[in-house]
Amino acid sequence: MSDAAGVSRSSSGVGQHRSDPHPSNTQLTTDDNTSTTVTPTHGDGAYAGRHANLDNYTPTWSDPRLSSPVPPPPPPPPHPLPTMDDDSPAPKLSELLRHPDDLDKIPALKMEFSRKKSAVDGQLRRGLREQLELTQSGMNGLSDGQKTVQAIKEEMMKIDLLCSESQNMIKDFASINLVSQAHRNFGAVETMRRNLETFNDRLTVVEGMLREDDADQENMPNLLPCHYELTQLRNIRDDAMEQIKRADDPSLESTLEDYFTRLDDTIDWFDEHVGLLALNLINLVVNDNNGLVVRFALVMDAEEKSDQRVLALQEALKDHKEMAARFQSITDGARKVRGYKDKFLEAIRLSAEQQLEQAREEFIEDPSQLEKSMKWFFNDLNVVKMGMTPLMPKRWKIGKTYADVYHKLMHAFLTGMVDDPDTSSAHTLEIISFPEKYYKKMAKMGYRQEDLTPHVIDNREAELVRDFRQLIIKFLDEWIDRIFAQEQRDFAERSAAGPEGGSNLDQDEYGYFRTKNLAPLWRMLREQVDAAVNSQRADVVEGVIDAMLARLQDRQTSWQRMLETEAARYLPSSSSSGGWTAAAAIVTAQSADAAAPASEDLEGFQALQDWLVATANDQIACIDDNEEDNRPAYLTSFRQSWEPHVTPAYAERADTELANLRDGYVDFSTWCIHRFAHLIFAVDFRTVMPDFFTPRWYTSTAMKQMVVTLDEYVNDYRQVLHHSLVDIFIEIFADELLIRYLSSVRNKGARFRRADPFQDKLFDDVSVAFDFFAGLPNPDVAAAIKQTWRVTEPFLQLLTVDKDAVADAFEAFKARYWDLQISWVEAVLRSRDDFERSMLNSVKARAAQIDVVRGPETIMGKIK
C-alpha cells in the first residue's frame, strides 16, 4: 500500500493491526439492532490515525491514484456461432473417403450431414427469432418511453397554463404577490444573516467532533453529525456565493471566499475520515464494526441522492432555460455534484490494486503461489457478500459492485502478467490453469461467468497453450539441431585421430558399437516431455509429442542422407542411390577401375563401416526391450513417460505413429547393413567380380576369396554388432553375393561354351558357398540361405538345356520364382554360345501364356 495513501489495515477498526488473521464467526449488528452472522475470511490492518501516518495524504481524495480513471477493458470477444450437436470440427471429405470402399458410405454421410445442417438451421432460426423478439421489445419500450415523456410535457404545460390563469382569477394578485415576495425576501435575508453569524461557531463544533473522531478512529461516533453539519454549512456557503455572484460585486465575492476558506479545510478533514473508512471497509466488517459501516453507508447514500438531485435539476434547467427563473426557489440544497459515491468506488479499486501489487511480487518470486497469493481476493468478496450486503442499500448491489471492480482488476493483472516480458513460461502455465479455478470460486459466491466481463484472460487460453507448446518445440528443435551438428562433426572427424584413435565411437556394456549422442538425445526428449507434463494440460503434451515423433522420423531421414552421401564416395554412381542393380554390375565389369575409388581415396572407409554398424546398433537400441533385465528400450521408456498424461483417443492414434517409427528403426538398421555389404562389393571385391563367367573365371578362385573375406568380416564385427543383427548381417551378405553372382552374366566377355567345363565350375562355386554356410553357428539361418542359393539350379538349367527345351526350362523357373525378370533371362540366353533369336522368342511367347500367381518377393525379384 502506498505512502501517499498512508493507510494500513488494522484489526478492530482503524489504527491497530489485527492479531488473528482469521477470526471466528462475527456477529454483525446494525443500528436497528438487527444482526447477521459472518464468517470472516480475510482482513489486513486498518488505517492509522490522521496525525500518525497520514501526513502525506492529500485532502478531498486528490491522490492521483484515486483520481485517475480505470482504463476501459478491451471489448469482449464476439459470441461464437451456434455449433452442431457434435462439437468436433467437421472432417474433410478427403479424410472420409480415403478408399474406394468408402464410396458406399456416401448415403449415410449425406443423411448425417443433412441432419447436422437441419440442427444448425434450427438453431439459427431460433436465435434469429429471439433476436427479433428482443429488438421488437426494445422498440416497443422506446415507443412507450417517448409517449410517457410527451405526456409529462403536456401535463407540465397544463400546470403552467393553470398557474397563469389563476393569477387573473384573484383580485389584486399583483399586489399580494409583491407583498409575499417582499416577506419571503425579508425572511431569506434574516436567515442568511443568522447563518453567517453562527457559521464559524458551528464550524468550530464540527472541528471538535472531527477531533474526537481522530482520537477514536475505531468507531468515529461523530461521523453522521459531522456530515449533517457540513452539508448544512456547504449549502449556506453555496447559497451565499450564488447570491453574491448575482450582485455583480467582485470585492464582496472575494470577501466571502476568504470567509469560507476555513470550511474547505474542515471538509478536507472530513473527507480524510471518509476516505480511510472507504479504503478499510472490508476490514471493518470482518472486525464486527457494523455500526460504523452502516453510518458510512448512510453518508454515501445521502451524497448519492444529493448528486442525483443536482444532476436531474441541471438537466431540467438545461433543457428548459425559459422556466429556470420560475423554479429557482426549488434549488435549495447542494448546487454541485460532490462525487462521494464515485470516490468510494475508486477507493475500492485502489485498495484492491495495492493488494494485487503485493500478490504480483509473490507470484513473480514463486509461480506456484498464484492461487495462494490470491486468497485475499476471494476472501474479500466473500466478506462483502456475507457481511457487507445486509449493511448497504439494496439498490447498490454492493456484492456485484465489488465483484465487477475486482474482476476488472484481476483481468488487468493477469493479462498484464501474460504480456510482461519478465515473466517466464512457468508463470504463463499457472495463468493458463487459473481461470477455471477462478470462475469456479466466483460461481460459488453467486457470480456467473457470463456476468463477469471481459473474460479474465480474454479467452487467450488456446493462444497461450499454443505459445507454450511452441516454446517447448523451439527448444526441442534447437537441441536436436545442436546434437545433429555435433554428430556431423564427429562423423566428419571419424579418422582424424589416425589408426590408433579408432572411429570416435562408444561401446556399451555389451561391447556393441554405439554413437555418442543417442543417450543424450533421449534424455533431452524426456526433459522436454517433463516440461510439457508440468503444464498439467493434455493438449500441450499431445502437441509436443506430435512434434517429437515428427522430429524422430526426420532424424532417421537426416542420418540416412548423411551416411548415404559419404558412402557414395566409395560406391559406383549407379548404386549409390539404392540397391545394387544388374546395370551397375555391367558398369562395374566394363570399367571397374574407373567406378571404384582409388586407394588414396579410401581414407575413412573402415571408420565408415564402423559407423554403419554403430548406427544399426543405435536403431535396435531404440526398440529392443530387455525384459529379462527389466530395461525397456528408449522408445518404450519414451512412451511410458507421457502415456498417463494424454487422452485415450490420442494414445490410440499415437500407437500408429509409434509403430511407424518402430518400423523405421528396423528399416534403417537393415539399410545400414545393406549399405555395408554394398561397400564391401564396391571396394573389396571390385577386382574379382568382373571375372565371373569370363575365360578368367575358370582358372580363378574368386568365390573362395570372397567367402574368406566374408567370414573375416563376420568374425570381426560379431562382437561389436548387436546380437539380433548378426544373423541378418550374414543373410544380407549371402543374398548380396548371390545377386552379384547371378548378375555377372552381364559381365563383359561372359560366355558359356559347350566345350568349357562351366557346369563343374558353377558347382565348385556353389559348393564353396555351401561349405561356408554349413559352418554358421545358427543352423536355421544356414538352411534358409542354402534354400535361397538353390536358385542356381534352374539357372544352370537355362544354360544347359537344348534349344527346343529352353521355353520349358523358363516356365519351370517362372513357376518357382514368380518375379523372375525376362531381361535377366535374356542376358542368360545371350551368354550361351549357341544362342539364337528363336530361343528368346520362344521364351517371350511362353511368358505371355503363363498365368503368374504373385506371392512374396523372391531373390530373383532383386536381379534385374
RALINVEN-V619485 format. One record per pair of residues at least 12 apart in sequence whose C-alpha atoms are under 8 Angstrom apart, sorted by the first residue. I is the first residue (numbers start at 0). GAP is how many residues later the second one is. D is the distance in whole Angstrom. If there is no record, write none. Layout:
I/GAP/D
I/GAP/D
This chain:
0/350/8
0/353/5
0/354/7
1/352/7
2/53/7
3/52/5
3/53/6
3/54/8
3/59/7
4/49/7
4/51/7
4/52/6
4/58/7
5/41/7
5/42/8
5/47/6
5/48/5
5/49/8
5/50/7
5/51/6
6/39/7
6/40/4
6/41/6
6/46/7
6/47/7
6/269/7
7/36/7
7/37/5
7/38/5
7/39/5
7/40/7
8/34/7
8/35/4
8/36/2
8/37/3
8/38/5
8/271/6
8/274/7
9/33/8
9/34/6
9/35/3
9/36/3
9/37/6
9/38/8
9/273/7
10/32/8
10/33/7
10/34/6
10/35/6
10/272/7
10/276/6
11/34/8
11/206/7
11/271/8
11/272/7
11/275/5
11/276/8
11/277/7
12/33/6
12/204/7
12/205/4
12/206/7
12/270/7
12/271/5
12/274/7
12/276/7
13/31/8
13/32/4
13/33/5
13/34/6
13/35/7
13/203/5
13/204/5
13/262/8
13/263/8
13/266/8
13/270/8
14/30/8
14/31/6
14/32/5
14/33/4
14/34/6
14/202/7
14/203/7
15/29/7
15/30/6
15/31/8
15/32/7
16/27/7
16/28/5
16/29/7
17/25/8
17/26/7
17/27/6
20/21/7
20/22/6
20/23/7
21/18/7
21/19/6
21/20/6
21/21/8
22/17/6
22/18/8
23/15/7
23/16/7
24/12/7
24/13/6
24/14/4
24/15/6
25/12/5
25/13/6
25/14/7
25/260/7
25/261/7
25/262/6
26/261/6
27/257/8
27/260/5
27/261/7
27/262/6
27/359/7
28/259/8
28/261/6
28/262/7
29/260/6
29/261/6
29/264/7
29/361/7
30/260/6
30/263/7
35/351/7
35/354/8
36/350/7
37/248/8
37/345/7
37/348/6
37/349/5
38/344/8
38/347/8
39/246/5
39/339/8
39/343/6
40/245/8
40/335/8
40/338/5
40/339/7
40/341/7
40/342/7
41/241/8
41/244/7
41/334/6
41/337/5
41/338/6
41/341/7
42/239/7
42/240/5
42/243/7
42/333/8
42/337/8
43/239/7
44/238/7
45/234/6
45/237/7
45/238/8
46/229/6
46/233/7
48/165/6
48/166/8
48/168/7
49/164/7
49/222/8
56/215/8
58/209/5
58/210/7
58/212/7
58/213/6
59/207/8
59/208/5
59/211/5
59/212/7
60/210/7
60/211/7
60/214/7
60/282/7
64/285/7
65/277/7
65/280/6
65/281/7
65/284/7
66/279/8
72/335/7
72/339/8
72/381/7
73/380/7
74/379/7
75/377/7
75/378/5
75/379/7
75/382/7
76/381/7
76/382/8
81/38/7
81/41/7
81/42/7
82/37/7
83/32/6
83/33/8
83/35/7
83/36/6
84/31/7
84/34/7
191/44/8
191/48/8
194/41/7
198/34/7
201/27/8
202/27/8
202/30/8
202/60/7
202/63/8
205/20/6
205/23/7
205/24/7
205/60/8
206/59/7
208/13/6
208/17/7
209/12/7
209/13/8
209/16/7
209/59/8
209/60/7
218/70/8
218/72/8
218/73/6
219/72/7
220/71/8
222/72/7
222/73/8
223/71/6
223/74/8
223/75/7
225/44/8
226/43/8
226/72/7
229/37/7
232/30/8
233/29/8
233/100/7
234/97/8
234/98/5
234/99/6
234/100/8
236/23/7
237/96/7
237/97/7
238/93/8
240/12/7
240/15/7
240/16/8
273/22/7
274/69/8
274/72/7
276/19/7
277/66/6
277/69/6
277/70/7
278/68/5
278/69/6
278/71/8
278/72/6
279/71/8
280/12/7
281/98/7
281/101/7
281/102/7
281/106/8
284/98/7
284/102/6
284/103/6
285/97/7
285/101/8
289/101/7
292/98/7
293/97/6
293/98/7
296/94/8
296/95/6
296/96/8
299/40/6
299/41/6
300/92/8
302/35/7
302/36/8
302/37/6
302/38/7
303/35/8
303/36/7
303/37/6
305/28/7
305/31/8
306/29/7
306/30/5
306/31/7
306/32/7
309/24/7
309/25/6
309/26/6
309/27/6
310/26/7
312/18/8
347/54/7
347/57/7
348/56/6
348/57/7
348/60/8
351/25/8
351/54/7
351/57/8
352/56/7
355/18/8
355/57/8
358/14/5
358/15/7
362/64/8
363/59/7
363/63/8
366/59/6
366/60/5
366/63/7
367/59/8
367/62/7
369/60/7
370/63/8
376/29/8
377/63/8
377/64/8
380/18/7
380/21/7
380/22/7
381/63/7
383/14/7
383/15/6
383/18/8
384/13/8
384/14/5
384/60/8
399/47/8
402/44/8
403/48/7
406/45/7
406/46/8
406/49/7
407/45/8
407/46/8
407/48/8
409/46/7
410/43/8
410/44/7
410/45/4
410/46/6
410/47/8
413/17/7
413/42/7
413/43/6
414/41/8
414/42/6
414/43/8
417/13/8
424/43/7
427/36/7
427/40/8
428/36/8
428/39/8
428/106/6
431/29/6
431/32/7
431/33/7
434/21/7
434/22/7
464/74/8
464/75/6
465/74/8
467/72/8
468/63/8
468/71/6
468/72/8
468/74/7
468/75/6
471/56/7
471/59/8
471/60/7
471/72/7
472/71/6
472/74/7
475/49/7
475/52/7
475/72/8
478/45/8
479/41/7
482/34/7
482/38/7
486/30/7
487/74/8
489/14/7
490/120/8
493/110/7
493/113/6
493/114/8
494/108/8
494/109/6
494/112/7
501/105/7
502/104/5
502/107/7
502/108/8
504/106/8
504/109/8
506/213/8
510/208/7
510/209/6
511/102/7
511/105/7
511/207/7
511/208/4
511/209/5
511/210/6
512/97/7
512/100/7
512/101/5
512/104/7
512/207/5
512/208/7
513/100/5
513/101/7
513/103/6
513/104/6
514/96/8
514/99/6
514/100/7
514/103/7
517/100/7
521/112/7
521/116/8
524/23/8
524/113/8
525/112/7
525/115/7
528/12/7
528/15/7
528/16/8
528/112/7
528/113/7
529/111/8
531/12/7
532/109/7
532/112/7
535/109/8
536/108/8
537/107/6
537/108/5
537/109/7
538/107/8
540/101/7
540/104/7
540/105/7
541/104/6
541/108/7
548/108/7
548/109/8
548/112/8
551/109/8
552/108/6
552/111/8
555/108/8
555/109/8
555/112/7
559/108/7
562/49/8
563/12/7
563/13/8
565/42/8
566/41/8
566/108/8
566/112/7
568/28/7
569/26/7
569/27/6
569/32/8
569/35/8
569/109/7
569/112/7
569/113/7
570/24/7
570/25/7
570/26/8
570/107/7
570/108/6
570/111/6
570/112/8
571/12/7
571/16/7
571/23/5
571/24/6
571/110/7
572/22/7
578/95/8
578/99/8
579/98/7
580/281/8
580/282/7
580/283/6
581/158/8
581/161/5
581/162/8
581/164/7
581/281/6
581/282/5
582/281/8
584/155/7
584/158/7
584/159/7
584/161/7
584/162/7
585/158/8
585/160/6
585/161/5
585/162/7
587/98/8
587/102/7
588/100/7
588/101/4
588/102/8
588/158/5
588/159/6
589/100/8
589/157/7
589/158/6
591/94/6
591/95/7
591/98/7
595/86/6
595/87/6
595/90/7
596/86/7
608/67/6
611/60/5
611/61/7
611/63/8
611/64/7
612/59/7
612/60/7
612/107/8
612/108/6
613/107/8
614/54/7
614/57/7
615/52/7
615/53/4
615/54/7
615/56/6
615/57/7
616/52/7
616/104/7
616/105/6
618/46/5
618/47/7
618/49/7
618/50/6
619/45/7
619/46/7
619/49/7
619/102/8
620/12/6
620/13/7
621/12/5
621/13/5
621/43/8
622/12/6
622/13/7
622/39/7
622/42/8
669/58/8
672/56/6
672/59/7
673/58/6
673/59/8
676/55/7
676/56/6
676/59/7
677/58/8
684/21/7
687/14/6
688/13/8
688/51/8
688/52/8
688/55/7
689/54/7
689/57/6
689/58/7
690/56/8
691/49/7
691/52/6
691/53/8
691/55/7
691/58/7
692/51/7
692/52/7
692/54/8
692/56/8
692/57/5
692/58/6
692/59/7
693/53/8
693/54/8
693/55/5
693/56/4
693/57/6
694/54/8
694/55/8
694/56/8
697/60/8
697/63/7
702/62/6
702/65/7
702/66/8
703/61/8
703/64/6
703/65/8
706/61/8
706/62/7
706/65/7
709/23/8
713/12/8
713/15/8
713/16/7
726/51/8
726/54/7
730/50/7
730/54/7
733/51/7
734/50/8
734/53/8
734/124/7
737/51/7
738/120/8
738/123/7
738/124/6
741/121/8
742/81/8
742/120/7
742/121/8
744/82/6
744/83/6
744/86/7
745/81/6
749/81/6
750/80/5
750/81/6
750/82/6
751/47/8
751/79/6
751/80/5
751/81/6
752/79/6
752/80/5
752/81/8
753/79/7
758/37/7
765/23/8
769/16/7
772/12/7
772/13/7
787/71/7
793/15/7
793/18/8
793/19/6
796/12/6
797/12/7
797/30/7
797/31/7
798/29/7
798/30/7
798/33/7
802/36/6
803/35/8
805/33/7
805/36/8
805/37/7
806/32/7
806/35/6
806/36/5
806/39/6
809/33/7
810/35/7
810/36/7
810/39/8
813/38/8
814/37/8
816/41/6
816/43/7
817/34/6
817/35/7
817/36/6
817/37/7
817/40/8
818/35/8
818/38/7
818/39/7
818/41/6
818/42/5
819/40/5
819/41/6
819/43/8
820/39/7
820/40/7
820/42/7
820/43/6
821/22/8
822/41/7
823/39/7
823/40/6
825/14/7
